[in-house]
Amino acid sequence: MLEFEFGLEGTLLFSFVVCILLVCIFEFVNGFHDTANAVATVIYTKSLKPIQAVIWSGLMNFLGVISSSYIFGMAVATKIAQLLPLESVLSRSTNEAIAMVASALIGAIIWNLGTWYFGIPCSSSHTLIGSLLGVGIAFTLVPDNNLKAGVNWNEAFKIGNALLFSPLFGFTMAIALMFILKRNVVDKAIFKEPEPDSKPPIWIRGLLIVTCTLVSFFHGSNDGQKGVGLMLIVLLAFVPTKFALAPEFNKDECINRMVVLEKVLVKESTQNFELERILCARAENIAGFADDVRKLDANSNKEVMRVRKEMNVLAKELKLILAEPNAISSHSNRKLIKSEIAYFNHNTNYVPFWIILAISISLGIGTMIGWRRIVVTIGEKIGKRHMTYAEGASAELIASSTIGLASGLGLPVSTTHVLSSGVAGAMVATKGIKNLQASTIKNIVLAWVLTLPATMIISAVLFFLARMIM
C-alpha cells in the first residue's frame, strides 16, 4: 500500500516508515511529558482521580489536534515545516534530507525522555526547535554546501520570541488573576489547601475540571500541530512530488490566475507612481512564476519544491503590498490579491487528514501513560506546600488562554513553561517569592536555558554521524 501510494521501495521505504514512527514516538513522549502539566492541578486538588484526569486529558488532546485545522488552521505546523530549507537540501541529495529529519527527531526524543526520567518539566517545543536548528546549522557547515542554506532564521526568531515571552506572560498574568480573585471572590474556600481525603466544593471542582479541559484541548491544538509540521518535513524529504503541493493543484488554472494577477499589478502601477517600480517588479515575478509553472515537471522533486518555494515567496510579497497604504487603489483588486494569497497558502499548506489522525492518536495515548513524574513536580515541588484551588485554577486558566491565543496567531508556545510559570506566579501572589522551592525553580530554569544548546549539539552530532553512514 505504501509503495503504491508513495512510490517508495527497499531501503527508502524502510527509512520512510522509521521516520514516520519517530514522529509518532515524539508526539507520544510529548503527550506524557507535556500534558502532565494539564492534569497536575485537578489531581492535586482532588477534583479528579488520576486515572480519570489522564483519560479525559488524553481525549481532549486528541480532539484538540483533530479540530485545530478547522478552528485555527495549520499555521503552527507550516512554521515548523519551514524552519529547514528542504528545497536547498533536496537539490543536493535526498539522503542528506533524510539524515537531517531523522537526526532532529532522534535528538528531540533523547532529550525529552531524559528530562522526563528526572521529572523536570522541560518544554517539548524548545526541544523540537533546538533539534531542528541543530541539524540546520550543521548542514551549513557541510564543506560542499556552497549556498550555505541551513535555517530559515526569519521564522526561527519569530518562534523564539513566542517561546521566550509566553512564560513571562503566564507568570505575570497568573499573579494578576490571583489578586483579582482575592478581591472579588466571597467564598474563601477557594484559597485553602485541599484537605486530605476530601473533594473541593462542587463549583470549584467544576472550575478546575473546565480549566484542565481547556489546557488539554489547546495543548493538542498547538503541540499537535508541531507533530504535524514534523510529519510534513518527513513527507517533503521523501516524497515531495506527492505532498509539496495540494493534490488538486492544476497547472493551467494556476497560470490563468497568474496572468490575471500580473495584469492587476501592472494596472495598479500606472496609477501609483510612488510604488510603480515595486509593483512592476512584483508583476515580473508573477510572470516568471507562471513560466516556471508552465514548464513544471510534476515528477521532478527539485522542480516541485522550487514552485512551492516561489509560491511562499510570492504570498509574502503580496501581503507586503496589501500592507502598504494606498498601494492598491481598487477594492476589487485588493480582494483579488487576497484571494491569490489564499490560493498560494492552500496549495503549499496542504496537510493530509491521516497525518492529523496519526498525531492525534499518538498524543492522546501518550497523555495517558508516564504522566506521574511531571505531575509530582508540578503539584508538590514548585511551591513549598500543595497548591490551593485558586492557584490551580489561575495557572490553568492563564495557560489555556495563552496557548489558545498563540494557536490562533499561528505561534508555537511551550505548554510546560506557560503552565509552570503560571503555577509559580499564582503561588508568589499568595505568599511572595519565599513560597517557591528554590531547588525546583533552579532545575526548571536550568532546563529552560540548556534545552536549546543541548538539543542543537545532539542533533548536529547525529546529523554528521548519519551523513558518514549514508
C-alpha positions as CSV (number, residue, x, y, z in Angstrom):
1,M,0.0,0.0,0.0
2,L,2.8,2.4,0.9
3,E,4.7,1.5,-2.2
4,F,1.6,2.1,-4.3
5,E,0.8,5.4,-2.6
6,F,4.3,6.9,-2.3
7,G,6.3,5.1,-5.0
8,L,9.0,4.1,-2.4
9,E,10.6,0.7,-2.1
10,G,13.5,-1.1,-0.4
11,T,15.8,0.9,1.9
12,L,14.0,4.2,1.1
13,L,10.6,2.7,2.1
14,F,12.1,1.3,5.3
15,S,13.7,4.7,6.2
16,F,10.4,6.5,5.4
17,V,8.4,4.2,7.8
18,V,11.1,4.6,10.5
19,C,10.9,8.4,10.3
20,I,7.0,8.3,10.4
21,L,7.3,6.1,13.5
22,L,9.8,8.5,15.1
23,V,7.4,11.5,14.6
24,C,4.7,9.4,16.3
25,I,7.1,8.5,19.1
26,F,8.0,12.1,19.6
27,E,4.3,13.1,19.9
28,F,3.7,10.1,22.2
29,V,6.5,11.3,24.5
30,N,5.2,14.8,24.2
31,G,1.9,13.6,25.5
32,F,3.1,12.2,28.8
33,H,5.8,14.8,29.1
34,D,3.8,18.0,28.5
35,T,0.2,17.1,29.2
36,A,1.1,16.0,32.7
37,N,1.0,19.8,33.3
38,A,-2.6,19.9,32.5
39,V,-3.7,17.2,34.9
40,A,-1.5,18.2,37.8
41,T,-3.9,20.7,39.3
42,V,-7.0,18.6,39.1
43,I,-5.1,15.7,40.7
44,Y,-3.5,17.6,43.5
45,T,-6.7,19.5,44.3
46,K,-8.6,16.1,44.3
47,S,-11.0,17.4,41.7
48,L,-10.5,14.2,39.7
49,K,-8.8,10.9,40.4
50,P,-5.6,10.4,38.4
51,I,-6.9,7.8,36.0
52,Q,-10.0,9.9,35.3
53,A,-7.8,13.0,34.7
54,V,-5.3,11.5,32.3
55,I,-8.0,9.7,30.3
56,W,-10.0,12.9,30.0
57,S,-6.9,14.9,29.2
58,G,-5.9,12.4,26.5
59,L,-9.3,12.6,24.9
60,M,-9.2,16.4,24.9
61,N,-5.7,16.4,23.4
62,F,-6.9,14.1,20.7
63,L,-9.9,16.4,19.9
64,G,-7.6,19.5,20.0
65,V,-5.4,18.1,17.2
66,I,-8.3,16.9,15.2
67,S,-10.2,20.2,15.3
68,S,-7.2,22.5,15.0
69,S,-7.3,22.5,11.2
70,Y,-10.9,23.7,11.3
71,I,-10.6,26.2,14.2
72,F,-7.0,27.6,13.9
73,G,-5.8,26.4,10.6
74,M,-2.3,24.8,10.3
75,A,-0.1,27.9,10.7
76,V,1.9,26.4,13.5
77,A,2.6,23.3,11.5
78,T,3.7,25.2,8.5
79,K,6.0,27.4,10.5
80,I,7.7,24.3,11.9
81,A,8.0,22.8,8.4
82,Q,9.5,26.0,7.1
83,L,12.4,26.0,9.6
84,L,14.5,23.8,7.4
85,P,15.4,24.7,3.8
86,L,14.3,21.4,2.3
87,E,14.3,22.9,-1.2
88,S,18.0,23.5,-0.9
89,V,18.8,20.2,0.7
90,L,16.8,18.2,-1.9
91,S,18.7,20.0,-4.7
92,R,21.8,18.2,-3.4
93,S,20.7,14.8,-2.0
94,T,17.6,13.0,-0.8
95,N,19.8,11.1,1.6
96,E,21.0,14.3,3.2
97,A,17.4,15.4,3.7
98,I,16.6,12.1,5.4
99,A,19.7,12.4,7.6
100,M,18.5,15.8,8.8
101,V,15.0,14.7,9.5
102,A,16.0,11.5,11.4
103,S,18.7,13.3,13.4
104,A,16.3,16.1,14.5
105,L,13.7,13.5,15.6
106,I,16.1,11.2,17.5
107,G,17.8,14.2,19.2
108,A,14.4,15.6,20.4
109,I,13.2,12.2,21.7
110,I,16.5,11.6,23.6
111,W,16.3,15.0,25.4
112,N,12.6,14.6,26.1
113,L,13.0,11.1,27.6
114,G,16.0,12.3,29.7
115,T,14.2,15.2,31.3
116,W,11.0,13.2,31.8
117,Y,13.1,10.5,33.7
118,F,14.3,13.1,36.1
119,G,10.9,14.6,36.5
120,I,12.0,18.0,35.1
121,P,9.2,20.0,33.3
122,C,11.1,20.7,30.1
123,S,9.5,22.1,27.0
124,S,8.9,19.7,24.1
125,S,8.6,22.8,21.9
126,H,12.1,24.0,22.9
127,T,13.4,20.5,22.4
128,L,11.9,20.3,18.9
129,I,13.1,23.8,17.8
130,G,16.6,23.2,19.2
131,S,16.9,19.9,17.3
132,L,15.7,21.4,14.0
133,L,18.1,24.4,14.5
134,G,20.9,22.0,15.2
135,V,20.6,20.0,12.0
136,G,20.0,23.2,10.0
137,I,23.2,24.8,11.3
138,A,25.1,21.5,10.9
139,F,24.0,21.5,7.2
140,T,25.5,25.0,6.7
141,L,28.9,23.6,7.9
142,V,28.9,20.8,5.3
143,P,32.1,21.5,3.2
144,D,30.4,21.3,-0.2
145,N,27.3,23.3,0.7
146,N,28.1,26.3,-1.4
147,L,24.7,28.0,-0.8
148,K,25.2,27.9,3.0
149,A,21.4,27.5,3.4
150,G,20.6,25.9,6.7
151,V,18.0,27.6,8.8
152,N,15.1,29.9,8.0
153,W,16.2,32.4,10.6
154,N,13.3,34.8,10.0
155,E,10.8,32.1,11.2
156,A,13.2,30.9,13.9
157,F,13.3,34.3,15.5
158,K,9.5,34.7,15.4
159,I,9.2,31.3,17.1
160,G,12.0,32.1,19.6
161,N,10.2,35.3,20.7
162,A,6.9,33.4,21.3
163,L,8.8,30.7,23.3
164,L,10.7,33.4,25.3
165,F,7.8,35.8,26.2
166,S,5.0,33.3,26.8
167,P,6.3,32.1,30.2
168,L,6.8,35.7,31.3
169,F,3.3,36.5,30.2
170,G,2.0,33.4,32.1
171,F,3.8,34.3,35.3
172,T,2.6,37.9,35.3
173,M,-1.0,37.2,34.4
174,A,-1.3,34.5,37.0
175,I,-0.3,37.0,39.7
176,A,-2.8,39.5,38.4
177,L,-5.6,36.9,38.2
178,M,-4.9,35.8,41.8
179,F,-5.2,39.4,43.0
180,I,-8.5,39.8,41.1
181,L,-9.9,36.6,42.7
182,K,-8.9,37.7,46.2
183,R,-10.7,41.0,45.8
184,N,-13.9,39.6,44.2
185,V,-14.5,36.0,45.3
186,V,-16.6,35.8,48.5
187,D,-16.2,32.1,49.2
188,K,-12.6,31.9,50.7
189,A,-12.6,28.1,50.5
190,I,-11.0,28.6,47.1
191,F,-7.9,29.9,48.7
192,K,-7.4,27.0,51.0
193,E,-5.2,23.9,50.5
194,P,-7.1,20.7,49.8
195,E,-7.8,18.7,52.9
196,P,-6.8,15.0,53.0
197,D,-9.4,12.6,51.5
198,S,-11.9,15.5,50.8
199,K,-13.0,16.9,47.5
200,P,-13.4,20.6,46.8
201,P,-16.8,22.3,46.7
202,I,-18.7,21.4,43.6
203,W,-18.3,24.8,41.9
204,I,-14.6,24.9,42.5
205,R,-14.3,21.3,41.3
206,G,-16.2,22.2,38.1
207,L,-14.0,25.2,37.5
208,L,-10.8,23.1,37.8
209,I,-12.1,20.4,35.5
210,V,-13.0,23.1,32.9
211,T,-9.6,24.7,33.1
212,C,-7.9,21.2,32.8
213,T,-10.1,20.5,29.8
214,L,-9.1,23.8,28.1
215,V,-5.4,23.3,28.7
216,S,-5.5,19.8,27.3
217,F,-7.6,20.9,24.3
218,F,-5.4,23.9,23.5
219,H,-2.2,21.8,24.1
220,G,-3.5,19.4,21.4
221,S,-4.2,22.3,19.1
222,N,-0.7,23.8,19.5
223,D,1.7,21.0,20.2
224,G,-0.2,18.6,18.0
225,Q,0.5,21.0,15.1
226,K,4.2,20.7,15.9
227,G,3.9,17.0,15.2
228,V,2.0,17.7,12.0
229,G,4.8,20.0,11.0
230,L,7.4,17.3,11.7
231,M,5.4,14.9,9.6
232,L,5.3,17.4,6.7
233,I,9.1,17.7,6.9
234,V,9.3,13.9,6.6
235,L,6.9,13.8,3.6
236,L,8.7,16.6,1.8
237,A,12.0,14.9,2.4
238,F,10.9,11.6,1.0
239,V,8.1,12.2,-1.5
240,P,7.9,15.9,-2.3
241,T,6.1,15.3,-5.7
242,K,3.2,13.9,-3.7
243,F,2.9,16.5,-0.9
244,A,4.8,19.7,-1.8
245,L,1.6,21.0,-3.5
246,A,-2.1,20.2,-2.8
247,P,-3.4,17.2,-4.8
248,E,-5.9,19.5,-6.6
249,F,-3.2,21.8,-7.9
250,N,-3.7,22.4,-11.6
251,K,-1.1,24.0,-13.8
252,D,-3.5,25.5,-16.3
253,E,-5.6,27.1,-13.5
254,C,-2.5,28.4,-11.8
255,I,-1.2,30.0,-15.0
256,N,-4.6,31.6,-15.8
257,R,-4.8,33.1,-12.3
258,M,-1.2,34.5,-12.5
259,V,-2.0,36.1,-15.9
260,V,-4.9,38.0,-14.3
261,L,-2.8,38.9,-11.2
262,E,0.0,40.2,-13.3
263,K,-2.4,42.5,-15.3
264,V,-3.8,43.8,-12.0
265,L,-0.4,44.7,-10.6
266,V,0.7,46.4,-13.9
267,K,-2.6,48.4,-14.0
268,E,-2.1,49.5,-10.3
269,S,1.5,50.5,-11.1
270,T,0.3,53.0,-13.7
271,Q,-1.9,54.7,-11.1
272,N,0.7,54.8,-8.3
273,F,3.9,56.5,-9.3
274,E,5.5,56.2,-5.8
275,L,5.2,52.4,-5.9
276,E,5.4,51.9,-9.6
277,R,8.8,50.2,-9.5
278,I,7.8,47.8,-6.7
279,L,4.5,46.8,-8.3
280,C,6.2,46.3,-11.7
281,A,8.9,44.1,-10.1
282,R,6.2,42.0,-8.4
283,A,4.3,41.7,-11.7
284,E,7.6,40.5,-13.3
285,N,7.9,37.9,-10.5
286,I,4.4,36.7,-11.1
287,A,5.1,36.4,-14.9
288,G,8.3,34.5,-14.2
289,F,6.4,32.2,-11.8
290,A,3.8,31.5,-14.4
291,D,6.6,30.4,-16.8
292,D,8.0,28.1,-14.2
293,V,4.6,26.5,-13.6
294,R,4.2,26.1,-17.4
295,K,7.5,24.2,-17.6
296,L,6.9,22.2,-14.4
297,D,7.7,18.5,-14.4
298,A,5.3,17.1,-11.7
299,N,7.6,14.1,-11.3
300,S,10.7,16.1,-10.5
301,N,11.4,16.6,-6.8
302,K,13.5,19.7,-7.4
303,E,11.0,21.5,-9.7
304,V,8.0,20.8,-7.5
305,M,9.9,22.1,-4.4
306,R,11.1,25.2,-6.4
307,V,7.5,26.0,-7.4
308,R,6.4,25.5,-3.7
309,K,9.1,27.9,-2.6
310,E,8.2,30.5,-5.2
311,M,4.6,30.3,-4.0
312,N,5.6,31.0,-0.4
313,V,7.8,34.0,-1.5
314,L,5.0,35.5,-3.7
315,A,2.4,35.1,-0.9
316,K,4.7,37.1,1.4
317,E,5.4,39.8,-1.2
318,L,1.7,40.2,-1.9
319,K,1.0,40.6,1.8
320,L,3.5,43.3,2.0
321,I,1.9,45.1,-0.9
322,L,-1.5,44.9,0.8
323,A,0.0,46.3,4.0
324,E,1.4,49.3,2.1
325,P,-1.0,52.3,2.5
326,N,-2.7,53.2,-0.8
327,A,-0.7,50.7,-2.8
328,I,-3.8,49.1,-4.3
329,S,-6.5,51.6,-5.0
330,S,-9.3,49.4,-6.2
331,H,-11.3,47.4,-3.6
332,S,-11.9,44.6,-6.2
333,N,-8.2,44.4,-6.9
334,R,-7.4,44.1,-3.2
335,K,-10.0,41.4,-2.9
336,L,-8.4,39.5,-5.9
337,I,-4.9,39.8,-4.3
338,K,-6.2,38.4,-1.0
339,S,-7.8,35.6,-3.0
340,E,-4.4,34.8,-4.6
341,I,-2.6,34.8,-1.3
342,A,-5.2,32.3,0.0
343,Y,-4.7,30.2,-3.2
344,F,-0.9,30.1,-2.6
345,N,-1.3,29.2,1.0
346,H,-3.8,26.5,0.3
347,N,-1.5,24.8,-2.2
348,T,1.6,25.0,0.0
349,N,0.0,24.2,3.4
350,Y,-1.7,21.0,2.3
351,V,-2.0,18.5,5.2
352,P,-3.5,15.0,4.6
353,F,-6.1,14.0,7.2
354,W,-4.2,10.8,8.0
355,I,-1.3,12.9,9.4
356,I,-3.6,14.7,11.7
357,L,-5.2,11.5,12.8
358,A,-1.8,9.7,13.5
359,I,-0.6,12.7,15.6
360,S,-3.9,12.9,17.5
361,I,-3.7,9.2,18.4
362,S,0.0,9.4,19.4
363,L,-0.5,12.5,21.6
364,G,-3.7,11.2,23.1
365,I,-2.3,7.8,24.1
366,G,0.9,9.4,25.3
367,T,-1.1,11.6,27.6
368,M,-2.4,8.5,29.4
369,I,1.0,7.0,30.0
370,G,4.0,8.1,32.0
371,W,2.4,11.3,33.4
372,R,3.3,10.7,37.1
373,R,6.8,12.1,37.3
374,I,6.0,15.5,35.9
375,V,2.7,15.7,37.8
376,V,4.6,15.3,41.1
377,T,7.0,18.1,40.2
378,I,4.2,20.5,39.3
379,G,1.9,19.6,42.2
380,E,4.4,19.2,45.0
381,K,7.8,20.7,44.2
382,I,7.3,24.2,42.7
383,G,5.8,25.5,45.9
384,K,6.7,24.7,49.5
385,R,3.2,23.3,50.0
386,H,0.3,21.9,48.0
387,M,-1.3,24.4,45.7
388,T,-4.7,25.8,46.6
389,Y,-7.8,25.6,44.5
390,A,-7.4,29.2,43.4
391,E,-3.7,28.7,42.4
392,G,-4.5,25.7,40.3
393,A,-7.4,27.3,38.5
394,S,-5.5,30.6,37.9
395,A,-2.5,28.8,36.5
396,E,-4.6,26.6,34.1
397,L,-6.9,29.5,33.1
398,I,-3.9,31.6,32.1
399,A,-2.2,28.7,30.4
400,S,-5.2,27.7,28.3
401,S,-5.8,31.4,27.3
402,T,-2.2,31.9,26.3
403,I,-1.9,28.6,24.3
404,G,-5.3,29.2,22.6
405,L,-4.3,32.8,21.7
406,A,-0.9,31.5,20.3
407,S,-2.6,28.8,18.2
408,G,-4.9,31.5,16.8
409,L,-1.9,33.6,15.9
410,G,-0.1,30.6,14.4
411,L,2.7,30.7,17.1
412,P,4.2,27.7,18.8
413,V,4.5,28.1,22.5
414,S,5.5,25.8,25.4
415,T,2.7,24.4,27.5
416,T,5.2,23.3,30.1
417,H,6.8,26.7,30.6
418,V,3.5,28.6,30.4
419,L,1.8,26.4,33.0
420,S,4.9,26.1,35.3
421,S,5.3,29.8,35.3
422,G,1.6,30.2,35.9
423,V,1.8,27.9,39.0
424,A,4.8,29.9,40.2
425,G,3.1,33.2,39.6
426,A,-0.1,32.1,41.5
427,M,2.0,30.9,44.4
428,V,4.0,34.1,44.5
429,A,0.8,36.1,44.6
430,T,-0.3,34.2,47.7
431,K,2.8,34.4,49.9
432,G,5.5,36.0,47.9
433,I,8.7,34.6,46.3
434,K,9.5,32.7,49.5
435,N,6.6,30.4,48.7
436,L,8.7,28.8,45.9
437,Q,11.1,25.9,46.2
438,A,14.4,27.3,45.0
439,S,15.8,23.9,44.0
440,T,12.9,23.1,41.7
441,I,12.8,26.5,40.2
442,K,16.5,26.3,39.6
443,N,16.1,22.9,37.8
444,I,13.3,24.2,35.6
445,V,15.2,27.4,34.7
446,L,18.3,25.4,34.0
447,A,16.4,23.0,31.7
448,W,14.9,26.1,30.0
449,V,18.4,27.6,29.4
450,L,20.1,24.3,28.4
451,T,17.5,22.7,26.2
452,L,18.2,24.7,23.1
453,P,22.0,24.4,23.1
454,A,21.9,20.8,24.3
455,T,19.4,19.6,21.6
456,M,21.3,21.6,18.9
457,I,24.5,19.8,19.8
458,I,22.9,16.4,20.0
459,S,21.0,16.7,16.7
460,A,24.1,18.2,14.9
461,V,26.3,15.3,16.0
462,L,23.7,12.8,15.0
463,F,23.4,14.5,11.6
464,F,27.2,14.3,10.9
465,L,27.2,10.6,12.0
466,A,24.2,9.9,9.7
467,R,26.0,11.5,6.8
468,M,29.0,9.3,7.3
469,I,26.8,6.2,7.4
470,M,24.7,7.1,4.5
